Amino acid sequence: MSVQCEETNDQSSDAAPRNAAEIHYFQIQSEPEASVLSRVLELFALRDMIPGEVTCKHMHDGDAGRGGSLHIHIAIADMPPHQAANIAARMRNIIPVTRVVLEPAEV
C-alpha cells in the first residue's frame, strides 16, 4: 500500500528558501495491522496538521500469510522540535508499533 500526498506552495521566488532542518521525518515500524496507519495519522489530524509526505509499505517475511511488518515514513514541515518529540512518544504508545525513529533527533 502506498499513500502519497504532495503539498505545493505558490509563494513568490523572493521568499526565503525552506531550511531542511525544519522538516521532521518519522520512521515507524509496526506489526501489520489494518488500523495502524489511521491511528498514526490521527496524531497529526488532531493537531490540524497535514504531512507533506506519507509512505506505507507492507514488508512480507516470505510466508503467504499476514506476517512481516508495516513500514510508515512521514515527512512534515514547520513543526516545533518539542511537538515532534511529543508525537513520536505518542506513536510509541500505539500497541502494534514496535519502533519509532524521529529525524532530526529528538530534543
N, C-alpha and C positions, 0 to 999 in steps of 0.2 A: 504494500500500500504506500502511496506517495502523495502527500498533501503539500502543495506549494502555493505560496501567496506572495506576490510581488507588490512592493509599495513604490509608487513613483512620486517624484517631488518636482513640481513645476516652478521652482524658485528661480529667480534671475541668476545669471552667471557670476554676478559680483558678490554673492553671498559667500561666507567663509566655508571652505570645504569641511565635511564632517570628519572628525578625528576617529580613526579606527578604534581607539581606546574607549570611545563612548558606546561601542557595541558589545553587548554581553552575549556569550554563546553558552547554551545549556546543552549538555550531552547526557541523555538519560537512557539507562538500560533497565529493562523490566522483564518479568515473566510475560509471555504472550497472552494477555487477557484483553478482551474486547473493550473494556471500559477505561483502560489506562490512558489512551490518547486524549479522550474527552476530559478526564479528570485532571490531567496535566495542563491542558489548555484552559480549563476553567480558572486556574490560578491567575492567569492573565486577564481573562474576561471579567472577573470580579473586580479588577482594578481598572477596567475600561482601557486595557492596553491590547494592541494588535501586533503580534510579532511580525517582523519583516520577512522571515523565512521559517518554514516548518517542514521537516522531512521525517518520515517514519518508514522504517523497513523491518519486516519480519524475517529474522535470520533463522533458518531451519537448521536443525542439528543432524540432518541426514535421515531421520525417521520420517515416515509419511504422516505421522500424527501431528498433534499440536505442539510438539516440543520446540526447543530453541529459545530465542529471546527476541524482544522488541527493542529496536534502537531508534530513539527520537532525538533529533537535533533541532534546536530552536535558536534563532538569532533575533535579538531585539535591541533597538537603539534608544538612546535618550532615557535610560533608566539609572537612577542613582545606585551606586555600588551597594549601599546598605539594603535597598529594596531587592536587588538581585540576589543578595545573600539570603534574605528572608524567604524569597520564593523558592530558592534551591533547598533550604531547610524544610519547607512545607512539602516539596516534592518527595523528599526522603521519607516523609511520614505516610505516603501513599503505599499501602501494603504490597502490591506486586512490584513496586520499584525496588531494584537491587543496587543501583549506583547512579549518582548524580555528580557530574563534573561541571563547574562553572568557570568560564574563562571570560575576561581576565579573572585572576584568582580572587577568591572571597576575601573581604576585609576582616 
